[in-house]
Amino acid sequence: MKRFFIFLIFITLMTARADAQVLISILFGDKLNSERMEFGVIGGVQASHLSGVGGNELFWSPILGSYFDIQLKGRWYFSPSFFLISNLGAQSLDVYLTGDPDLDIVLANGDLTRKLKYIQLPLPLRYMLDNKVYFQVGPQLGWLSSAIDEFTFEPTAQYSGEVRHDVLSNYKRVDAGFLFGLGYSFREKNGVDLGLNFYQSFVDIRKNNTGEGQYLNAMYLYVTVPIGAPKE
């Protein structure tokens, strides 16, 4: 019961500032680990893409969060994660008109990157093989906290070379989709994991979209490190 209440407190604190997350993990790590539950920090890099828009090259960004590995039965695990540092989107998009004729002339030869900052919650089921390779599959949810269109171009006397537009009002706050992946555990329990996940959104993230749907997809390369795990 004590561990359950600590878990609830931890979930509440996970909605706090991302720069406090590592400190929270250290403080609660030894309280959230048991024989059947492992807690730690997850980090890595992601490459994301946004369908339904012109241009559109992969956008690379870091990820950082916390994770649980909860043993259900035998080799089956429930492995939720909380990504508080996660920017999805795309780069080299087609530039659009802003309504400012002078600025539009400058932007015509510029570059557009769309940065969508999400709090992500992957909720996969995992199956561990005898050789410590695992496969996982399940839903993933996301909460959009900011959306910025970042234009970069050659500086002029009037403009510094970068213009940022807040486009949060154009996008739905909630995203949902499906992930699958595989990984390797260097130890079956309480060890470092190296994994690769793939995510496909099922939600058209654009509000009131009358054109082609805009869907997020991403690839995550990650490492997990347990904190305060009991020694064998």
C-alpha positions as CSV (number, residue, x, y, z in Angstrom):
1,M,0.0,0.0,0.0
2,K,2.9,2.4,0.8
3,R,4.4,1.8,-2.6
4,F,1.1,2.5,-4.3
5,F,0.7,5.9,-2.6
6,I,4.3,6.8,-3.5
7,F,3.5,5.8,-7.1
8,L,0.4,8.2,-7.1
9,I,2.5,11.0,-5.8
10,F,5.2,10.3,-8.4
11,I,2.6,10.5,-11.3
12,T,1.4,13.8,-10.0
13,L,4.9,15.2,-9.8
14,M,5.7,14.0,-13.3
15,T,3.5,16.8,-14.7
16,A,5.9,19.3,-13.2
17,R,8.7,21.0,-15.1
18,A,10.9,18.7,-17.2
19,D,14.1,20.0,-15.6
20,A,12.9,18.6,-12.3
21,Q,12.3,15.2,-13.6
22,V,15.8,13.7,-13.0
23,L,15.7,15.0,-9.4
24,I,12.3,13.4,-8.9
25,S,13.5,10.2,-10.3
26,I,16.5,10.1,-8.0
27,L,14.4,10.9,-4.9
28,F,11.7,8.3,-5.6
29,G,13.8,5.6,-7.5
30,D,14.5,3.3,-4.6
31,K,10.9,3.6,-3.4
32,L,9.4,2.6,-6.7
33,N,11.4,-0.5,-7.4
34,S,10.5,-4.0,-6.2
35,E,11.0,-7.6,-7.4
36,R,8.3,-7.2,-10.0
37,M,8.6,-3.5,-10.8
38,E,11.5,-1.5,-12.2
39,F,11.8,2.3,-12.4
40,G,14.4,4.5,-14.1
41,V,15.3,7.2,-16.6
42,I,14.8,6.8,-20.4
43,G,16.6,9.0,-22.9
44,G,17.6,9.0,-26.5
45,V,16.9,10.6,-29.9
46,Q,13.8,10.6,-32.1
47,A,13.3,11.3,-35.8
48,S,9.7,12.4,-36.7
49,H,7.8,13.2,-39.8
50,L,4.5,14.9,-40.6
51,S,2.4,13.5,-43.4
52,G,0.0,15.7,-45.4
53,V,2.3,18.7,-45.8
54,G,4.6,19.7,-48.6
55,G,8.4,19.5,-48.4
56,N,8.8,17.6,-45.1
57,E,12.1,16.1,-44.1
58,L,12.8,14.2,-40.9
59,F,13.1,16.3,-37.8
60,W,15.6,15.0,-35.2
61,S,15.3,15.9,-31.5
62,P,16.3,14.5,-28.1
63,I,13.9,12.7,-25.7
64,L,14.0,12.4,-22.0
65,G,11.7,10.9,-19.5
66,S,11.0,8.1,-17.0
67,Y,9.8,4.5,-17.3
68,F,8.4,1.6,-15.5
69,D,8.8,-2.1,-16.3
70,I,6.1,-4.0,-14.4
71,Q,6.1,-7.8,-14.6
72,L,2.7,-9.1,-15.2
73,K,3.2,-12.9,-15.6
74,G,6.2,-14.9,-16.7
75,R,7.8,-13.0,-19.6
76,W,5.0,-10.5,-20.1
77,Y,5.6,-6.9,-18.9
78,F,3.7,-3.6,-18.9
79,S,6.2,-0.9,-19.8
80,P,4.8,2.6,-19.7
81,S,7.0,5.7,-20.2
82,F,6.6,9.4,-19.6
83,F,8.4,11.7,-22.1
84,L,8.4,15.2,-20.8
85,I,11.1,16.4,-23.3
86,S,9.9,15.5,-26.7
87,N,9.7,17.7,-29.8
88,L,7.9,16.2,-32.8
89,G,7.4,17.8,-36.2
90,A,9.1,18.2,-39.6
91,Q,11.6,20.4,-41.3
92,S,12.2,21.8,-44.8
93,L,8.4,22.4,-45.1
94,D,6.9,24.5,-47.9
95,V,6.9,28.1,-46.8
96,Y,3.4,29.7,-46.6
97,L,2.3,33.3,-46.8
98,T,2.1,35.1,-43.5
99,G,0.1,38.2,-44.5
100,D,3.0,40.5,-44.2
101,P,4.1,41.3,-47.8
102,D,7.6,42.5,-46.9
103,L,8.2,39.4,-44.7
104,D,6.8,37.0,-47.3
105,I,9.4,38.2,-49.9
106,V,12.2,37.4,-47.5
107,L,10.7,34.0,-46.5
108,A,10.2,32.9,-50.1
109,N,13.8,31.6,-50.1
110,G,13.8,30.5,-46.5
111,D,13.3,27.3,-44.6
112,L,10.4,26.2,-42.4
113,T,10.6,23.9,-39.4
114,R,7.5,22.9,-37.4
115,K,8.2,22.1,-33.8
116,L,5.4,20.4,-31.9
117,K,6.2,19.9,-28.2
118,Y,4.3,16.9,-26.7
119,I,4.2,15.2,-23.4
120,Q,4.1,11.6,-24.6
121,L,2.8,8.5,-22.8
122,P,3.7,5.2,-24.5
123,L,1.8,2.2,-23.0
124,P,3.2,-0.9,-24.5
125,L,3.0,-4.6,-23.5
126,R,6.4,-6.3,-23.7
127,Y,7.4,-9.9,-24.2
128,M,10.9,-11.0,-23.2
129,L,12.6,-13.8,-25.1
130,D,15.2,-16.2,-23.5
131,N,18.1,-14.3,-25.2
132,K,17.0,-11.0,-23.5
133,V,15.7,-9.6,-26.8
134,Y,12.2,-8.2,-26.3
135,F,9.3,-7.1,-28.5
136,Q,6.6,-4.6,-27.5
137,V,3.4,-3.2,-28.9
138,G,0.6,-0.9,-27.7
139,P,-1.0,2.5,-27.7
140,Q,0.6,5.9,-27.3
141,L,-1.0,9.1,-26.1
142,G,0.3,12.7,-26.4
143,W,-0.6,16.1,-25.1
144,L,0.5,19.1,-27.2
145,S,1.9,21.9,-25.0
146,S,3.3,24.2,-27.7
147,A,3.4,24.5,-31.5
148,I,5.9,26.8,-33.2
149,D,6.6,27.4,-36.9
150,E,10.2,28.5,-37.1
151,F,11.3,30.3,-40.3
152,T,15.0,30.7,-41.0
153,F,16.4,32.8,-43.9
154,E,19.3,35.1,-44.8
155,P,19.3,38.1,-42.4
156,T,18.3,41.5,-43.8
157,A,18.4,45.0,-42.5
158,Q,14.8,44.5,-41.3
159,Y,14.8,40.9,-40.1
160,S,17.4,39.0,-38.0
161,G,17.2,35.7,-40.0
162,E,14.6,33.9,-37.8
163,V,10.9,34.4,-37.3
164,R,8.8,32.3,-35.0
165,H,5.0,32.0,-35.2
166,D,2.9,30.4,-32.5
167,V,0.5,28.1,-34.3
168,L,-0.8,26.2,-31.2
169,S,-4.4,27.3,-31.9
170,N,-4.3,25.4,-35.3
171,Y,-3.7,22.0,-33.7
172,K,-5.6,19.5,-31.5
173,R,-4.2,19.1,-28.0
174,V,-4.6,15.3,-27.9
175,D,-2.8,12.9,-30.1
176,A,-3.2,9.1,-30.1
177,G,-1.7,6.3,-32.1
178,F,0.1,2.9,-32.1
179,L,3.7,1.9,-31.4
180,F,5.7,-1.2,-31.9
181,G,9.4,-1.9,-31.2
182,L,12.1,-4.2,-30.1
183,G,15.1,-4.0,-27.8
184,Y,17.8,-5.8,-25.8
185,S,18.2,-6.0,-22.1
186,F,21.8,-6.4,-20.9
187,R,20.3,-8.0,-17.8
188,E,16.9,-9.7,-17.6
189,K,16.1,-7.4,-14.6
190,N,17.5,-4.2,-13.2
191,G,19.8,-3.6,-16.2
192,V,20.3,-1.1,-19.0
193,D,18.1,-1.6,-22.1
194,L,18.7,-0.5,-25.6
195,G,15.7,-0.2,-27.9
196,L,14.0,1.1,-31.0
197,N,10.3,2.1,-31.3
198,F,8.2,3.1,-34.2
199,Y,5.0,5.3,-33.8
200,Q,2.1,6.1,-36.1
201,S,-0.6,8.5,-35.1
202,F,-4.2,7.8,-35.8
203,V,-5.4,11.4,-35.2
204,D,-5.4,14.1,-37.8
205,I,-3.6,16.7,-35.6
206,R,-4.8,19.7,-37.5
207,K,-8.0,21.4,-36.3
208,N,-10.9,21.8,-38.8
209,N,-8.8,20.3,-41.5
210,T,-10.6,20.2,-44.9
211,G,-7.5,19.1,-46.9
212,E,-5.2,16.0,-46.6
213,G,-4.9,14.7,-43.1
214,Q,-1.8,15.5,-41.1
215,Y,-0.5,12.6,-39.1
216,L,2.6,12.2,-37.0
217,N,5.0,9.3,-37.3
218,A,8.3,8.8,-35.5
219,M,11.2,6.5,-34.7
220,Y,12.7,6.4,-31.2
221,L,16.2,5.1,-30.4
222,Y,16.4,5.0,-26.6
223,V,18.4,3.7,-23.6
224,T,16.9,3.0,-20.2
225,V,18.8,3.1,-16.9
226,P,17.2,1.9,-13.7
227,I,17.5,4.1,-10.6
228,G,17.5,2.6,-7.1
229,A,16.9,-0.9,-8.4
230,P,17.3,-3.6,-5.7
231,K,20.6,-5.5,-6.1
232,E,20.5,-9.1,-6.9
